[in-house]
Each structure stands twice: as C-alpha cells, then as structure tokens.
C-alpha cells in the first residue's frame, strides 16, 4: 500500500507511553535508562504497538522528574546519551515502531542557561524578557505580583535576589519554583522551540508530544482569576499562533505528528487545537476521567467524536498515564472518576473488581475510532502503589498540596519483568534498589509470569492489539451504536465487528449469532457477565444483545 493510499499513522495507532525512569534499568543504578529500554524493545514488539511515546529524558535537576528541562537537545546522563537514543530510534524503526518525544514548552529548569543568565544579569538583563520577571506589589515590592494558584497548588511567584544581595523581582512558575515559565510573547522563545522540533525530527523522531499545551500564553496585564472572566493563563487564544508555527515546521518533514496535552472541559475549545493548521491530535482527558458507567461513557464517546468531526481530527482514547491514578485502582472504588481535586490518600479500593473492569475497558478503548494509548504497566494490570513511605516520595505535588494530594509516584513505580521478588529484573543482579519500591505481590503480575497465560492481562492486550491491527474496520473510522439494554454499550465498527460492554449489575444475553473474537473475562452459558466486554464478528452488525430495549 502506498503512502498516498493509507491513513496517516497517528489516526489509528496504538501508542505506548514509556516513562524512562521506571521502564527498565540497564546499568544497575536503580533508575530506568535508554539501555534498559533497548533491552526490552522485544516486549513492545510482541505487544504489537505502533509507536512509543517517551516521557522527558533531557538533562534536568529532576525537581519534577525531568519536566524541568535544562537542555532540550541532549540526554540526561542518568538515562544515557544522545548516541544511545539515536540507536534506540533506529532499532524501534527496524521493528516497525515509531517514536514520539516529549517537549516541555511552558517552562524549563531554573538550571537552564537562559534562566541562569537572567538571574546573574539582574534587573534589565535581556534574558529576563524570555521569562516572566515582575516587580512585587506593596511599598517594598515584597508582595507577590498576583495571587494565582499553581498547577501543583501553592504559590506561583518566587522572589529573586539581585547580584548586590538586595531583594529583587519575582518570577512566574505555574508549577514548582524550579520551573520558571517562558515568555512566549518573545520571538526568541518561539524561534528556539521551532529549532528544537527540527533537532528531533532530524534524528528520525516521528512525533512530538506537547506538555501542558494550553498554558503557554499569559495575560500580560496579570489579572487575578475571576469567575466568569477569561482565565489569565489557561487556553488563551494566542496559543494557537504558536502551534500554527509548529505545524509549519512539522509539515517540512514527511509523516510527522504533533500531539497535545490539552486539559480542557470545553470540547469546542479543545477542538480548536486540532484545526487543520495546528496539532494533529490531543489527549482525551474527558474519557480518561470518566466514571465506569454506561451512560457517562457513551456521552463521553459521543461528545469526543462530535468535537473531532468538524476539524477532521482523530480521537484518542486514554485510560492512564504518568500523572493519574492507575485505572485498575480507580475502577475498584466507589467513585470511579478521576480528578486531581478529588485525589486523597486512603481511598478504599477493590482491586479484583478494578482489574475486571480494567480488562473490559481495554477492549472498549482499543475498539473505538481513533488512536489508543497504553501507559506502561497497564498491559500487566498494575495498580496504583499507595503505600510508598513518605520519606521516599519524590513528586513535588505531594508537598505543594500540603500533603493532601498523594502525588503521582504511585503510578510511576518501576515495572516488574520477571522473578519472585523485587526488583523483578527491573535492574540487573547486584544493582541498587529501584528508585521507588515495588510491591512484593507484583510477582504474579510480571511480564514473565503472564506470558503464555491466556487468562492474563498481558495476553489479553497482546491478542486485542494484534486483532485490531489485522482488522481494517478498527483504528480510524466510523462507529455505529447498536440497540442495547440499560447499562450496556454496544456498537459496530463495520465489517461485522461488534463490541459489547456490560456495565450493568446483572448478566445480559449475548447476540443470537456471532463469532466470539475476544472476551475480557469468562462468559456464562450465553450470558455476558457484569463488567465484561466481548468482541464479536457477526454477519449482521445491527444485531445487538437479545432482549435489547433501547440505547444505553
């Protein structure tokens, strides 16, 4: 098939997120690295993914696990070298796997040369115009310029000390104080990042994932946040000019994609980022945060597809990532939704129930139109580790929330590959302990333990992804809802492919006819149990479950 005949790869790909610190450790220091990733590429090839998205691996003081970048054109020595990354990209391509790198444009590290020059130069230094330096309020300038609340909670301004030792101006950081925000009104910032895109595209990278994509532009008058007024730094219209420039850069290359992290409740505003001259795709956080409820999920799916249709952009389906509570844990709770505001320590979880629902959610997400994202360890059925000792927690969200939000360390625990006890071959023998502790009972969830077990989460993902790749109806395309009882989602993707998901409390009858392709759990004498999904091949894709009395 020629390039002209096929849909662009990002429209229907299965994309696997690698969090490098926690994927695999090759050199034995307890931290994942490029050597470890290269040694485990066979796992991703066997899984059948189309692309890998790598979370930041740049030089960084690691105040925020690498999202505080000091050099966007190199690799932190803790992970390896740029030469190793170039080899990794080539090896992945040889396996038919594309690569996506994370770019963090809203802010950098306070160790970045530009910011260090801004501090050293004092008031009037030209580098200060590249950031948001402002005098403080009050007679002595000792009050913050605004009372904005940060994305991690807490204050958003830190006061500097002038070269002569006197108190100086304040600088803006929407995240941690070690992450000063760039001033995207300055042309030098825009030119710099367009050059960074070219740097990575020139090395064979197939896509760019854009961190905090909606935050880059700020209202320079620094208004306070007011109800029913435009937000001073969320989703300002000027951000779209930035991404039009990025799209022009991507279009200089063949088959490159820009994928945004856009947290917006307004679907129309969200879709604005996906207009034909802006980003190619963006993460679907509405679906990620949705409750395990048939009506809510159908509304999310319908709303997602209707928002993407006018801009002809592919939807994305995401269940977990490096920032959110793993869905095996979420789905085992009384409230199955996700929101940062609601995260609390000690929330009860039924992991058996959560795992059953997560298996069904895998078949649901992998059969919806568009691209599907798999967060590392999701295919192993890993749950959120919620008992990490306080002294070992590293996520700044934990401290900056006043220790109310448990932070994100629990979804970033190193992966278990094989063996009966930690580190489960995450690191070689004799290595340092993993940077975060692994639960001992993960021994039944290692990749090795699950391989060949037809009932395992890993084999379910392998089978589903391979079946998806083999079926032209899946991936990008259309969806048709089928009649179904209350609490059941039923839809066709064409060619006789049907997906049924029973989210009700009782079993429901299966269709009268149809070949069973995959089931997320055991069936019961012609009945589809609660919290179970199936893929079917039917001669007539309009045949919903028997006894159907209307849409979910």
C-alpha positions, 0 to 999 in steps of 0.5 A: 500500500502506498503512502498516498493510499493509507491513513496517516499513522497517528489516526489509528495507532496504538501508542505506548507511553514509556516513562524512562525512569521506571521502564527498565534499568540497564546499568544497575543504578536503580533508575530506568535508562535508554539501555534498559529500554533497548533491552526490552524493545522485544516486549513492545514488539510482541505487544504489537504497538505502533509507536512509543511515546517517551516521557522527558529524558533531557538533562534536568535537576529532576525537581519534577522528574525531568519536566524541568528541562535544562537542555532540550537537545541532549540526554540526561546522563542518568538515562544515557546519551544522545548516541544511545537514543539515536540507536534506540530510534533506529532499532524501534524503526527496524521493528516497525515502531515509531517514536514520539518525544516529549517537549516541555514548552511552558517552562524549563529548569531554573538550571537552564542557561537562559534562566541562569543568565537572567538571574546573574544579569539582574534587573534589565538583563535581556534574558529576563524578557524570555521569562516572566520577571515582575516587580512585587506589589506593596511599598517594598515590592515584597508582595507577590505580583498576583495571587494565582494558584499553581498547577501543583497548588501553592504559590506561583511567584518566587522572589529573586535576589539581585547580584548586590544581595538586595531583594529583587523581582519575582518570577512566574512558575505555574508549577514548582519554583524550579520551573520558571515559565517562558515568555512566549510573547518573545520571538526568541522563545518561539524561534528556539522551540521551532529549532528544537522540533527540527533537532528531533525530527532530524534524528528520525523522531516521528512525533512530538508530544506537547506538555501542558499545551494550553498554558503557554500564553499569559495575560500580560496585564496579570489579572487575578482569576475571576469567575466568569472572566477569561482565565489569565493563563489557561487556553488563551487564544494566542496559543494557537499562533504558536502551534500554527508555527509548529505545524509549519515546521512539522509539515517540512518533514514527511509523516510527522505528528504533533500531539497535545496535552490539552486539559480542557472541559470545553470540547469546542475549545479543545477542538480548536487545537486540532484545526487543520493548521495546528496539532494533529491530535490531543489527549482525551482527558474527558474519557480518561476521567470518566466514571465506569458507567454506561451512560457517562461513557457513551456521552463521553464517546459521543461528545469526543467524536462530535468535537473531532468531526468538524476539524477532521481530527482523530480521537484518542482514547486514554485510560492512564498515564504518568500523572493519574491514578492507575485505572485498575485502582480507580475502577475498584472504588466507589467513585470511579472518576478521576480528578486531581481535586478529588485525589486523597490518600486512603481511598478504599479500593477493590482491586479484583473488581478494578482489574475486571473492569480494567480488562473490559475497558481495554477492549472498549478503548482499543475498539473505538475510532481513533488512536489508543494509548497504553501507559506502561504497566497497564498491559500487566494490570498494575495498580496504583502503589499507595503505600510508598513511605513518605520519606521516599516520595519524590513528586513535588505535588505531594508537598505543594498540596500540603500533603493532601494530594498523594502525588503521582509516584504511585503510578510511576513505580518501576515495572516488574519483568520477571522473578519472585521478588523485587526488583523483578529484573527491573535492574540487573543482579547486584544493582541498587534498589529501584528508585521507588519500591515495588510491591512484593505481590507484583510477582504474579503480575510480571511480564514473565509470569503472564506470558503464555497465560491466556487468562492474563492481562498481558495476553489479553492486550497482546491478542486485542492489539494484534486483532485490531491491527489485522482488522481494517474496520478498527483504528480510524473510522466510523462507529455505529451504536447498536440497540442495547439494554440499560447499562450496556454499550454496544456498537459496530465498527463495520465489517461485522465487528461488534463490541459489547460492554456490560456495565450493568449489575446483572448478566445480559444475553449475548447476540443470537449469532456471532463469532466470539473474537475476544472476551475480557473475562469468562462468559456464562452459558450465553450470558455476558457477565457484569463488567465484561466486554466481548468482541464479536464478528457477526454477519449482521452488525445491527444485531445487538444483545437479545432482549435489547430495549433501547440505547444505553 
